[in-house]
């Protein structure tokens, strides 16, 4: 099975950490850790090169060639998909 390289930008990692911190601030420490782990596991699944994803619906992102995928119907993951 072919795998793509996954690089998570610092801004994305900061956003994941902010959501996890918010969950933790509500007293749900284990849930916050579980959320962050699930997000990163989901990002790793995007490395499967046998699967392609749709271009974003937003015109600005579509013009730049970004791909979008929904995560838990609440978050949108925006990424660039290349052959290499």
C-alpha positions as CSV (number, residue, x, y, z in Angstrom):
1,X,0.0,0.0,0.0
2,X,1.5,3.3,-1.0
3,X,1.7,6.1,1.6
4,X,2.0,9.8,1.1
5,X,4.1,11.9,3.4
6,X,2.0,13.9,5.9
7,X,3.2,17.2,7.2
8,X,1.0,19.1,9.7
9,X,1.6,22.8,9.6
10,X,2.2,24.6,12.9
11,X,-1.0,26.5,12.6
12,X,-3.0,23.3,12.3
13,X,-1.3,21.8,15.3
14,X,-2.0,24.9,17.2
15,X,-5.7,24.7,16.3
16,X,-5.9,21.1,17.4
17,X,-4.1,22.0,20.7
18,X,-6.5,24.9,21.3
19,X,-9.6,22.7,20.9
20,X,-8.0,20.1,23.2
21,X,-7.2,22.8,25.7
22,X,-10.8,24.1,25.6
23,X,-12.1,20.5,26.3
24,X,-9.5,20.2,29.1
25,X,-10.6,23.5,30.6
26,X,-14.1,22.0,31.1
27,X,-12.6,19.3,33.3
28,X,-12.4,16.6,30.6
29,X,-8.7,15.8,30.6
30,X,-9.0,12.3,29.2
31,X,-11.5,13.4,26.6
32,X,-9.1,16.2,25.5
33,X,-6.2,13.7,25.0
34,X,-8.5,11.4,23.2
35,X,-9.7,14.1,20.8
36,X,-6.1,15.1,19.9
37,X,-5.1,11.5,19.3
38,X,-8.2,10.9,17.1
39,X,-7.4,13.9,15.0
40,X,-3.8,12.9,14.4
41,X,-4.9,9.3,13.7
42,X,-7.4,10.6,11.1
43,X,-4.7,12.7,9.5
44,X,-2.5,9.6,9.2
45,X,-5.3,7.8,7.4
46,X,-5.1,10.5,4.7
47,X,-1.7,9.2,3.7
48,X,-3.2,6.3,1.8
49,X,-2.3,7.1,-1.9
50,X,-5.0,4.7,-3.2
51,X,-7.6,7.3,-2.3
52,X,-8.1,10.8,-3.7
53,X,-10.2,13.5,-2.2
54,X,-12.5,16.2,-3.6
55,X,-11.5,19.8,-4.3
56,X,-12.9,22.3,-1.8
57,X,-16.2,23.9,-2.5
58,X,-15.1,27.4,-1.5
59,X,-13.9,29.2,-4.6
60,X,-10.8,30.7,-3.1
61,X,-9.6,27.3,-1.8
62,X,-10.6,25.5,-5.1
63,X,-8.5,28.0,-7.2
64,X,-5.5,27.2,-5.1
65,X,-6.1,23.4,-5.6
66,X,-6.8,22.6,-2.0
67,X,-8.7,19.5,-1.0
68,X,-11.2,19.5,1.8
69,X,-12.6,16.8,4.0
70,X,-15.1,16.9,6.8
71,X,-14.1,15.6,10.2
72,X,-16.9,14.7,12.6
73,X,-19.3,17.0,10.6
74,X,-17.9,19.9,12.7
75,X,-14.4,20.5,11.5
76,X,-13.0,20.9,8.0
77,X,-9.5,19.6,7.1
78,X,-7.9,21.5,4.3
79,X,-4.9,20.0,2.6
80,X,-2.8,19.8,-0.5
81,X,-2.6,16.4,-2.2
82,X,0.3,15.7,-4.5
83,X,1.7,12.7,-6.3
84,X,5.0,12.8,-4.5
